[in-house]
């Protein structure tokens, strides 16, 4: 299992309606240019999982 898959496994299960709403919101963000590079996201997640 990849690190990304392990992180996804920790998320709560969503209803189909919630998945659809979040997908539409995400697509609107992409259309508006509100994105970050994948590598930057992974670095952020790794920092979250490190002890303070």
N, C-alpha and C positions, 0 to 999 in steps of 0.2 A: 504494500500500500504506500502510495506517495505521501509526502508531507501534506500536500494540498488535500488529498482524500481524507487523511486523518483529521484535519481541521474541519472539513465539511461534516464528518461523522459526529462532531460535537454539537452541531447546530440542532435546535429543536425542529421537529417535523412541522411543516406548514400546510394549511389547507390549500386546495387547488385555487381558490379565489385569491388567497394571499400570495401564492406563487405568481399568479397572473398579474396582480396589481404591482408586485415588486419588479416583475419582468418589464412591464410597460414603463414604470418609473426609470428603470435602468436604461432602457432604450432611449427615453427622452433625454437622459443625461448624456448619453453618447452623441445623440443628434445635436445637442447644445455644446459639445466639445468639452464636457466636464469629465475627463478621464485622467488616469495616472498610469505610468508604465507598470507592467506586471512585476518586474523586479523590485520596484519601489514598494509595491504592496506587500510582497513577500518579506522584505526587510522590516517593514512595519509590524507584520504579524510576528516575526521572530522576536522583535523587541518586546512585544506584549507578553510573550511566553517566558521571558527571562525574569528571574527573581529580582525584586527591587533592592 
